[in-house]
Amino acid sequence: MNEDHQDQARQAGPPSCYRHPGVPTAISCTRCERPICPDCMVSASVGFQCPDCVRAGSGTGHAPTANQPRTVAGGVLATGDPHLLTKLLIGINIALFLVQQVVGNRFTSDFFLLGQWPGHVPGAQGVAEGQWYRLLTSMFLHQGYAHIGFNMLSLWWIGGPLEAALGRARYLALYVVSGLAGSALTYLVAAPDQPSLGASGAIFGLFGAMAVLMRRMKYDMRPVIGLLVVNLIFTFAWAGIAWQAHVGGLVAGVLLGIGMVHAPAERRSLVQWGSCALVLAVSVVLVLVRTAQLT
């Protein structure tokens, strides 16, 4: 019986290329195992691939995006300007600062962080009265030229390299969640009638994540640690600075940095975005607790 099958195979001859019927070939695609002729086969890391499998995937059996360049945090390497998002954030902050200068205190008082207007007067403003947007909008307002100048310079120094290292989506999540964590701690701890504004919470989050990244990459951490120490000294030594936003943003940035940089490759997205969700959830709980206290 086996000899009969071998005779039939010899009589049938070699298989034909599935794309060029009648062209005999002894080569098959290593993925789909269909026969391919020399005109159709594409070199792969092991063997040859057919054109259809190459178009459907990466030529290695993985998804089409598997071979795209990745950042250290697993993000897709951005094309074009690697600091585009940092420049946009700086531009937004500067644009709103100019609006503050033109419109005046009327605009600023509507959007800075305020727990509760003193005295529970009718029409009172504040997060406790339901104006939760102040937790976010206060991150893009500044008190004066020195305030915005120092913050934007820090954002440029730290944000640009961090954006390139993490990828735009993770970098934006880090910036926003760290800023919201700083706002939440300020709302919880500061006096309810004490206004607060500035991007410092988000920027301190970038400081924390940068320290984690540099330790992970085994870089010299002295420059970023020195810059962080100087900022912390100003935080606690200079009157009128909301240290709560700085500390809240820093703690959030360290936690998010650990989640983003040290996430295992097989569960990277789950750990990274789960870390963001966890820090955000804790911030929401702090806001709810403080609101219950004030109302």
HELIX and SHEET records of a PDB file:
HELIX    1   1 ASN A    2  ALA A   12  1                                  11    
HELIX    2   2 PRO A   51  ALA A   56  1                                   6    
HELIX    3   3 LEU A   84  VAL A  103  1                                  20    
HELIX    4   4 ASN A  105  PHE A  111  1                                   7    
HELIX    5   5 PRO A  118  HIS A  120  5                                   3    
HELIX    6   6 VAL A  127  GLU A  129  5                                   3    
HELIX    7   7 ARG A  134  THR A  137  1                                   4    
HELIX    8   8 SER A  138  PHE A  140  5                                   3    
HELIX    9   9 TYR A  145  SER A  154  1                                  10    
HELIX   10  10 LEU A  155  GLY A  159  3                                   5    
HELIX   11  11 GLY A  160  LEU A  166  1                                   7    
HELIX   12  12 ARG A  168  VAL A  189  1                                  22    
HELIX   13  13 SER A  200  ARG A  216  1                                  17    
HELIX   14  14 ARG A  222  ALA A  237  1                                  16    
HELIX   15  15 TRP A  243  VAL A  261  1                                  19    
HELIX   16  16 ALA A  265  ARG A  267  5                                   3    
HELIX   17  17 ARG A  268  LEU A  294  1                                  27    
SHEET    1   A 2 VAL A  42  SER A  43  0                                        
SHEET    2   A 2 PHE A  48  GLN A  49 -1                                        
END                                                                             
